[in-house]
Amino acid sequence: MIVPEVKVCGITRLEDGQNAISLGASFLGFIFFEGSPRCIDPEKARKIWDGLNPTRTHSVAVTVDPDPSFLREISKLGFDFFQLHFPCVVDPDRVSEWTEIVGSENLWLAPKVHPSDSFPEQLLPFADTFLMDAYSEDKFGGTGKVSDWKGFERLKDRFPSKTWVLAGGLSPENLSAALSETSATRIDLNSGIESEPGIKDLSKMEKAFSLLHG
């Protein structure tokens, strides 16, 4: 089995970032959406990132349906990638503007797709990376719910030129099953490795990474 790249999302503390990097995280996610219990000020996130001095780990700025002016401001802080959650009814011109600001190679699109709806293929030209999270009526990510693994696998197989990130309630308890069913090459860990929102549990993180590298 190919060991997937891991993004540890919802970082709010320096020590959690240090632990994630020491365990082998490829990406650290910082959430700038005020509706999230893991929300952090972009300037504070940048200070944490500067304090980590990573060599092989990348930073990911995470937010929801940002106004292009806000995206432009946080892009100036020097984060490596930008993960944007949004409802599928968003104006394509808005998505196009996000691409123009940060570049398709740096953009991770995370459309909120209802289980009864098909993936909006018209979004594919705008980004190189797509994150599929569990659907929630009133939330964008961080719900702890498990996503549609079979649907994820179909998308990954159908559009292999894109990078697909599996998110949604991944934890040490279900990680092996998720990888077996999806063959995901990049995963997102958040609520499943926490003691409370925004506080990572080192023992859970260690267990998750040991499963990946065992």
ChimeraX commands (.cxc) that place a marker at each C-alpha (Angstrom):
marker #1 position 0.00,0.00,0.00 radius 0.5
marker #1 position 1.26,3.48,-0.88 radius 0.5
marker #1 position 1.65,5.60,2.25 radius 0.5
marker #1 position -0.59,8.63,1.71 radius 0.5
marker #1 position 0.44,12.21,2.29 radius 0.5
marker #1 position -1.19,13.56,5.46 radius 0.5
marker #1 position -2.62,16.99,6.13 radius 0.5
marker #1 position -3.24,17.74,9.79 radius 0.5
marker #1 position -5.88,20.45,9.79 radius 0.5
marker #1 position -7.21,22.86,12.37 radius 0.5
marker #1 position -3.84,23.77,13.88 radius 0.5
marker #1 position -4.20,26.43,16.59 radius 0.5
marker #1 position -1.11,25.75,18.74 radius 0.5
marker #1 position 2.61,25.65,18.05 radius 0.5
marker #1 position 3.08,22.35,19.89 radius 0.5
marker #1 position 0.44,20.62,17.78 radius 0.5
marker #1 position 2.19,21.77,14.63 radius 0.5
marker #1 position 5.53,20.56,15.97 radius 0.5
marker #1 position 4.09,17.14,16.82 radius 0.5
marker #1 position 2.41,16.80,13.43 radius 0.5
marker #1 position 5.64,17.64,11.61 radius 0.5
marker #1 position 7.70,15.28,13.76 radius 0.5
marker #1 position 5.27,12.45,12.95 radius 0.5
marker #1 position 5.57,13.09,9.22 radius 0.5
marker #1 position 2.70,15.41,8.22 radius 0.5
marker #1 position 3.10,16.72,4.68 radius 0.5
marker #1 position 0.70,19.63,5.24 radius 0.5
marker #1 position -0.59,21.70,8.17 radius 0.5
marker #1 position -3.96,23.41,7.79 radius 0.5
marker #1 position -4.93,26.72,9.43 radius 0.5
marker #1 position -8.63,27.61,9.41 radius 0.5
marker #1 position -9.68,31.23,8.88 radius 0.5
marker #1 position -13.45,30.67,8.82 radius 0.5
marker #1 position -15.16,32.33,11.80 radius 0.5
marker #1 position -17.87,29.67,11.86 radius 0.5
marker #1 position -15.30,27.01,12.80 radius 0.5
marker #1 position -14.35,26.23,16.43 radius 0.5
marker #1 position -10.80,25.90,15.09 radius 0.5
marker #1 position -10.71,29.39,13.62 radius 0.5
marker #1 position -7.43,31.25,14.02 radius 0.5
marker #1 position -6.38,34.73,13.00 radius 0.5
marker #1 position -4.30,34.61,9.80 radius 0.5
marker #1 position -1.51,36.69,11.34 radius 0.5
marker #1 position -1.34,34.35,14.35 radius 0.5
marker #1 position -1.28,31.35,12.03 radius 0.5
marker #1 position 1.64,32.89,10.16 radius 0.5
marker #1 position 3.52,33.39,13.46 radius 0.5
marker #1 position 2.96,29.73,14.38 radius 0.5
marker #1 position 4.16,28.68,10.95 radius 0.5
marker #1 position 7.27,30.85,11.24 radius 0.5
marker #1 position 7.99,29.27,14.63 radius 0.5
marker #1 position 7.88,25.77,13.16 radius 0.5
marker #1 position 10.56,26.31,10.53 radius 0.5
marker #1 position 9.49,23.24,8.52 radius 0.5
marker #1 position 11.62,21.80,5.73 radius 0.5
marker #1 position 9.31,19.29,4.04 radius 0.5
marker #1 position 5.88,20.30,5.34 radius 0.5
marker #1 position 3.62,22.80,3.54 radius 0.5
marker #1 position 1.08,25.26,4.92 radius 0.5
marker #1 position -2.58,25.29,3.85 radius 0.5
marker #1 position -4.86,28.28,4.46 radius 0.5
marker #1 position -8.44,27.05,4.87 radius 0.5
marker #1 position -11.58,29.15,4.60 radius 0.5
marker #1 position -15.15,29.16,3.27 radius 0.5
marker #1 position -16.39,30.93,0.13 radius 0.5
marker #1 position -14.00,33.85,0.60 radius 0.5
marker #1 position -14.50,37.24,-0.91 radius 0.5
marker #1 position -11.72,37.59,-3.48 radius 0.5
marker #1 position -10.34,40.60,-1.60 radius 0.5
marker #1 position -9.93,38.49,1.57 radius 0.5
marker #1 position -8.26,35.70,-0.38 radius 0.5
marker #1 position -5.91,38.24,-1.90 radius 0.5
marker #1 position -4.99,39.52,1.57 radius 0.5
marker #1 position -4.24,36.11,3.07 radius 0.5
marker #1 position -2.31,35.11,-0.05 radius 0.5
marker #1 position 0.12,37.91,0.78 radius 0.5
marker #1 position 1.01,36.13,4.04 radius 0.5
marker #1 position 2.86,33.45,2.11 radius 0.5
marker #1 position 0.89,30.27,2.73 radius 0.5
marker #1 position 1.69,27.49,0.28 radius 0.5
marker #1 position -1.83,26.29,-0.58 radius 0.5
marker #1 position -5.41,27.52,-0.24 radius 0.5
marker #1 position -8.25,25.14,0.60 radius 0.5
marker #1 position -11.61,26.73,-0.15 radius 0.5
marker #1 position -14.93,25.21,0.91 radius 0.5
marker #1 position -18.06,26.52,-0.78 radius 0.5
marker #1 position -21.62,25.58,-1.78 radius 0.5
marker #1 position -21.99,24.08,-5.24 radius 0.5
marker #1 position -24.28,26.93,-6.25 radius 0.5
marker #1 position -21.39,29.40,-6.12 radius 0.5
marker #1 position -20.87,31.59,-9.19 radius 0.5
marker #1 position -18.22,30.01,-11.47 radius 0.5
marker #1 position -16.81,33.49,-12.07 radius 0.5
marker #1 position -16.03,33.68,-8.34 radius 0.5
marker #1 position -14.17,30.36,-8.49 radius 0.5
marker #1 position -12.32,31.59,-11.57 radius 0.5
marker #1 position -11.23,34.69,-9.65 radius 0.5
marker #1 position -9.90,32.51,-6.81 radius 0.5
marker #1 position -7.82,30.65,-9.39 radius 0.5
marker #1 position -6.49,33.90,-10.81 radius 0.5
marker #1 position -5.43,35.07,-7.33 radius 0.5
marker #1 position -3.56,31.97,-6.09 radius 0.5
marker #1 position -3.10,29.81,-9.20 radius 0.5
marker #1 position -4.72,26.46,-9.99 radius 0.5
marker #1 position -1.60,24.62,-8.79 radius 0.5
marker #1 position -2.01,26.12,-5.30 radius 0.5
marker #1 position -5.79,25.85,-5.02 radius 0.5
marker #1 position -7.62,23.01,-3.24 radius 0.5
marker #1 position -11.33,23.21,-4.02 radius 0.5
marker #1 position -13.75,21.59,-1.57 radius 0.5
marker #1 position -17.27,21.88,-2.99 radius 0.5
marker #1 position -20.16,20.98,-0.69 radius 0.5
marker #1 position -21.94,18.29,-2.67 radius 0.5
marker #1 position -25.28,16.89,-1.51 radius 0.5
marker #1 position -25.28,13.06,-1.46 radius 0.5
marker #1 position -28.01,12.99,-4.09 radius 0.5
marker #1 position -26.13,15.32,-6.45 radius 0.5
marker #1 position -23.30,14.50,-8.83 radius 0.5
marker #1 position -19.89,16.12,-8.57 radius 0.5
marker #1 position -19.81,19.51,-10.39 radius 0.5
marker #1 position -17.39,18.63,-13.17 radius 0.5
marker #1 position -17.38,22.22,-14.45 radius 0.5
marker #1 position -15.08,23.01,-11.52 radius 0.5
marker #1 position -12.29,20.69,-12.67 radius 0.5
marker #1 position -10.38,23.24,-14.81 radius 0.5
marker #1 position -10.06,25.68,-11.91 radius 0.5
marker #1 position -7.80,23.65,-9.58 radius 0.5
marker #1 position -5.31,20.80,-9.55 radius 0.5
marker #1 position -6.51,19.48,-6.17 radius 0.5
marker #1 position -9.97,18.64,-4.83 radius 0.5
marker #1 position -10.92,17.77,-1.27 radius 0.5
marker #1 position -14.01,15.68,-0.61 radius 0.5
marker #1 position -15.50,16.08,2.86 radius 0.5
marker #1 position -18.57,14.66,4.55 radius 0.5
marker #1 position -21.78,16.50,3.66 radius 0.5
marker #1 position -23.45,18.59,6.34 radius 0.5
marker #1 position -26.53,20.74,5.90 radius 0.5
marker #1 position -25.21,23.61,8.00 radius 0.5
marker #1 position -21.43,23.15,8.25 radius 0.5
marker #1 position -18.37,23.18,6.04 radius 0.5
marker #1 position -15.98,20.50,7.27 radius 0.5
marker #1 position -14.89,19.57,10.76 radius 0.5
marker #1 position -18.11,17.70,11.49 radius 0.5
marker #1 position -16.57,14.38,12.44 radius 0.5
marker #1 position -18.89,12.67,9.97 radius 0.5
marker #1 position -17.47,10.06,7.62 radius 0.5
marker #1 position -17.56,10.99,3.95 radius 0.5
marker #1 position -18.67,8.90,0.97 radius 0.5
marker #1 position -15.68,6.62,0.43 radius 0.5
marker #1 position -17.09,4.85,-2.61 radius 0.5
marker #1 position -17.93,8.16,-4.25 radius 0.5
marker #1 position -14.43,9.42,-3.54 radius 0.5
marker #1 position -12.88,6.35,-5.12 radius 0.5
marker #1 position -15.02,6.78,-8.24 radius 0.5
marker #1 position -13.95,10.39,-8.66 radius 0.5
marker #1 position -10.29,9.56,-8.12 radius 0.5
marker #1 position -10.44,6.82,-10.74 radius 0.5
marker #1 position -12.46,8.88,-13.20 radius 0.5
marker #1 position -10.27,12.00,-13.03 radius 0.5
marker #1 position -6.76,10.68,-12.32 radius 0.5
marker #1 position -5.05,13.85,-13.53 radius 0.5
marker #1 position -6.33,15.64,-10.41 radius 0.5
marker #1 position -5.16,15.15,-6.84 radius 0.5
marker #1 position -7.97,13.96,-4.56 radius 0.5
marker #1 position -7.89,14.52,-0.80 radius 0.5
marker #1 position -10.01,12.29,1.43 radius 0.5
marker #1 position -11.48,14.10,4.44 radius 0.5
marker #1 position -14.36,13.58,6.85 radius 0.5
marker #1 position -14.17,11.94,10.26 radius 0.5
marker #1 position -10.95,10.04,9.67 radius 0.5
marker #1 position -9.54,8.62,12.91 radius 0.5
marker #1 position -7.29,5.80,14.13 radius 0.5
marker #1 position -10.42,3.66,14.37 radius 0.5
marker #1 position -11.41,3.85,10.70 radius 0.5
marker #1 position -8.23,4.91,8.90 radius 0.5
marker #1 position -7.19,1.46,7.73 radius 0.5
marker #1 position -10.67,0.74,6.35 radius 0.5
marker #1 position -10.80,4.12,4.60 radius 0.5
marker #1 position -7.48,3.56,2.86 radius 0.5
marker #1 position -8.36,0.01,1.92 radius 0.5
marker #1 position -11.60,1.14,0.30 radius 0.5
marker #1 position -10.39,4.32,-1.40 radius 0.5
marker #1 position -6.63,3.90,-2.02 radius 0.5
marker #1 position -6.40,7.60,-1.16 radius 0.5
marker #1 position -2.97,9.13,-1.76 radius 0.5
marker #1 position -3.67,12.23,0.36 radius 0.5
marker #1 position -5.78,12.37,3.52 radius 0.5
marker #1 position -6.99,15.07,5.89 radius 0.5
marker #1 position -6.95,14.47,9.65 radius 0.5
marker #1 position -8.76,16.87,11.97 radius 0.5
marker #1 position -11.53,16.09,14.47 radius 0.5
marker #1 position -10.60,12.40,14.68 radius 0.5
marker #1 position -7.24,13.20,16.28 radius 0.5
marker #1 position -8.44,15.83,18.77 radius 0.5
marker #1 position -9.18,15.90,22.48 radius 0.5
marker #1 position -11.39,18.96,21.81 radius 0.5
marker #1 position -11.85,21.27,18.80 radius 0.5
marker #1 position -8.53,22.85,17.93 radius 0.5
marker #1 position -6.55,20.79,20.44 radius 0.5
marker #1 position -4.75,17.81,18.93 radius 0.5
marker #1 position -4.38,14.63,20.98 radius 0.5
marker #1 position -0.79,13.41,20.66 radius 0.5
marker #1 position -1.62,9.77,21.37 radius 0.5
marker #1 position -4.31,9.76,18.67 radius 0.5
marker #1 position -1.95,11.41,16.22 radius 0.5
marker #1 position 0.76,8.88,16.99 radius 0.5
marker #1 position -1.67,6.00,16.51 radius 0.5
marker #1 position -2.89,7.38,13.18 radius 0.5
marker #1 position 0.62,7.84,11.81 radius 0.5
marker #1 position 1.75,4.44,13.08 radius 0.5
marker #1 position -1.13,2.85,11.17 radius 0.5
marker #1 position 0.00,4.61,8.01 radius 0.5
marker #1 position 3.63,3.65,8.36 radius 0.5
marker #1 position 3.10,0.22,9.90 radius 0.5
marker link #1:1,2 radius 0.2
marker link #1:2,3 radius 0.2
marker link #1:3,4 radius 0.2
marker link #1:4,5 radius 0.2
marker link #1:5,6 radius 0.2
marker link #1:6,7 radius 0.2
marker link #1:7,8 radius 0.2
marker link #1:8,9 radius 0.2
marker link #1:9,10 radius 0.2
marker link #1:10,11 radius 0.2
marker link #1:11,12 radius 0.2
marker link #1:12,13 radius 0.2
marker link #1:13,14 radius 0.2
marker link #1:14,15 radius 0.2
marker link #1:15,16 radius 0.2
marker link #1:16,17 radius 0.2
marker link #1:17,18 radius 0.2
marker link #1:18,19 radius 0.2
marker link #1:19,20 radius 0.2
marker link #1:20,21 radius 0.2
marker link #1:21,22 radius 0.2
marker link #1:22,23 radius 0.2
marker link #1:23,24 radius 0.2
marker link #1:24,25 radius 0.2
marker link #1:25,26 radius 0.2
marker link #1:26,27 radius 0.2
marker link #1:27,28 radius 0.2
marker link #1:28,29 radius 0.2
marker link #1:29,30 radius 0.2
marker link #1:30,31 radius 0.2
marker link #1:31,32 radius 0.2
marker link #1:32,33 radius 0.2
marker link #1:33,34 radius 0.2
marker link #1:34,35 radius 0.2
marker link #1:35,36 radius 0.2
marker link #1:36,37 radius 0.2
marker link #1:37,38 radius 0.2
marker link #1:38,39 radius 0.2
marker link #1:39,40 radius 0.2
marker link #1:40,41 radius 0.2
marker link #1:41,42 radius 0.2
marker link #1:42,43 radius 0.2
marker link #1:43,44 radius 0.2
marker link #1:44,45 radius 0.2
marker link #1:45,46 radius 0.2
marker link #1:46,47 radius 0.2
marker link #1:47,48 radius 0.2
marker link #1:48,49 radius 0.2
marker link #1:49,50 radius 0.2
marker link #1:50,51 radius 0.2
marker link #1:51,52 radius 0.2
marker link #1:52,53 radius 0.2
marker link #1:53,54 radius 0.2
marker link #1:54,55 radius 0.2
marker link #1:55,56 radius 0.2
marker link #1:56,57 radius 0.2
marker link #1:57,58 radius 0.2
marker link #1:58,59 radius 0.2
marker link #1:59,60 radius 0.2
marker link #1:60,61 radius 0.2
marker link #1:61,62 radius 0.2
marker link #1:62,63 radius 0.2
marker link #1:63,64 radius 0.2
marker link #1:64,65 radius 0.2
marker link #1:65,66 radius 0.2
marker link #1:66,67 radius 0.2
marker link #1:67,68 radius 0.2
marker link #1:68,69 radius 0.2
marker link #1:69,70 radius 0.2
marker link #1:70,71 radius 0.2
marker link #1:71,72 radius 0.2
marker link #1:72,73 radius 0.2
marker link #1:73,74 radius 0.2
marker link #1:74,75 radius 0.2
marker link #1:75,76 radius 0.2
marker link #1:76,77 radius 0.2
marker link #1:77,78 radius 0.2
marker link #1:78,79 radius 0.2
marker link #1:79,80 radius 0.2
marker link #1:80,81 radius 0.2
marker link #1:81,82 radius 0.2
marker link #1:82,83 radius 0.2
marker link #1:83,84 radius 0.2
marker link #1:84,85 radius 0.2
marker link #1:85,86 radius 0.2
marker link #1:86,87 radius 0.2
marker link #1:87,88 radius 0.2
marker link #1:88,89 radius 0.2
marker link #1:89,90 radius 0.2
marker link #1:90,91 radius 0.2
marker link #1:91,92 radius 0.2
marker link #1:92,93 radius 0.2
marker link #1:93,94 radius 0.2
marker link #1:94,95 radius 0.2
marker link #1:95,96 radius 0.2
marker link #1:96,97 radius 0.2
marker link #1:97,98 radius 0.2
marker link #1:98,99 radius 0.2
marker link #1:99,100 radius 0.2
marker link #1:100,101 radius 0.2
marker link #1:101,102 radius 0.2
marker link #1:102,103 radius 0.2
marker link #1:103,104 radius 0.2
marker link #1:104,105 radius 0.2
marker link #1:105,106 radius 0.2
marker link #1:106,107 radius 0.2
marker link #1:107,108 radius 0.2
marker link #1:108,109 radius 0.2
marker link #1:109,110 radius 0.2
marker link #1:110,111 radius 0.2
marker link #1:111,112 radius 0.2
marker link #1:112,113 radius 0.2
marker link #1:113,114 radius 0.2
marker link #1:114,115 radius 0.2
marker link #1:115,116 radius 0.2
marker link #1:116,117 radius 0.2
marker link #1:117,118 radius 0.2
marker link #1:118,119 radius 0.2
marker link #1:119,120 radius 0.2
marker link #1:120,121 radius 0.2
marker link #1:121,122 radius 0.2
marker link #1:122,123 radius 0.2
marker link #1:123,124 radius 0.2
marker link #1:124,125 radius 0.2
marker link #1:125,126 radius 0.2
marker link #1:126,127 radius 0.2
marker link #1:127,128 radius 0.2
marker link #1:128,129 radius 0.2
marker link #1:129,130 radius 0.2
marker link #1:130,131 radius 0.2
marker link #1:131,132 radius 0.2
marker link #1:132,133 radius 0.2
marker link #1:133,134 radius 0.2
marker link #1:134,135 radius 0.2
marker link #1:135,136 radius 0.2
marker link #1:136,137 radius 0.2
marker link #1:137,138 radius 0.2
marker link #1:138,139 radius 0.2
marker link #1:139,140 radius 0.2
marker link #1:140,141 radius 0.2
marker link #1:141,142 radius 0.2
marker link #1:142,143 radius 0.2
marker link #1:143,144 radius 0.2
marker link #1:144,145 radius 0.2
marker link #1:145,146 radius 0.2
marker link #1:146,147 radius 0.2
marker link #1:147,148 radius 0.2
marker link #1:148,149 radius 0.2
marker link #1:149,150 radius 0.2
marker link #1:150,151 radius 0.2
marker link #1:151,152 radius 0.2
marker link #1:152,153 radius 0.2
marker link #1:153,154 radius 0.2
marker link #1:154,155 radius 0.2
marker link #1:155,156 radius 0.2
marker link #1:156,157 radius 0.2
marker link #1:157,158 radius 0.2
marker link #1:158,159 radius 0.2
marker link #1:159,160 radius 0.2
marker link #1:160,161 radius 0.2
marker link #1:161,162 radius 0.2
marker link #1:162,163 radius 0.2
marker link #1:163,164 radius 0.2
marker link #1:164,165 radius 0.2
marker link #1:165,166 radius 0.2
marker link #1:166,167 radius 0.2
marker link #1:167,168 radius 0.2
marker link #1:168,169 radius 0.2
marker link #1:169,170 radius 0.2
marker link #1:170,171 radius 0.2
marker link #1:171,172 radius 0.2
marker link #1:172,173 radius 0.2
marker link #1:173,174 radius 0.2
marker link #1:174,175 radius 0.2
marker link #1:175,176 radius 0.2
marker link #1:176,177 radius 0.2
marker link #1:177,178 radius 0.2
marker link #1:178,179 radius 0.2
marker link #1:179,180 radius 0.2
marker link #1:180,181 radius 0.2
marker link #1:181,182 radius 0.2
marker link #1:182,183 radius 0.2
marker link #1:183,184 radius 0.2
marker link #1:184,185 radius 0.2
marker link #1:185,186 radius 0.2
marker link #1:186,187 radius 0.2
marker link #1:187,188 radius 0.2
marker link #1:188,189 radius 0.2
marker link #1:189,190 radius 0.2
marker link #1:190,191 radius 0.2
marker link #1:191,192 radius 0.2
marker link #1:192,193 radius 0.2
marker link #1:193,194 radius 0.2
marker link #1:194,195 radius 0.2
marker link #1:195,196 radius 0.2
marker link #1:196,197 radius 0.2
marker link #1:197,198 radius 0.2
marker link #1:198,199 radius 0.2
marker link #1:199,200 radius 0.2
marker link #1:200,201 radius 0.2
marker link #1:201,202 radius 0.2
marker link #1:202,203 radius 0.2
marker link #1:203,204 radius 0.2
marker link #1:204,205 radius 0.2
marker link #1:205,206 radius 0.2
marker link #1:206,207 radius 0.2
marker link #1:207,208 radius 0.2
marker link #1:208,209 radius 0.2
marker link #1:209,210 radius 0.2
marker link #1:210,211 radius 0.2
marker link #1:211,212 radius 0.2
marker link #1:212,213 radius 0.2
marker link #1:213,214 radius 0.2
view
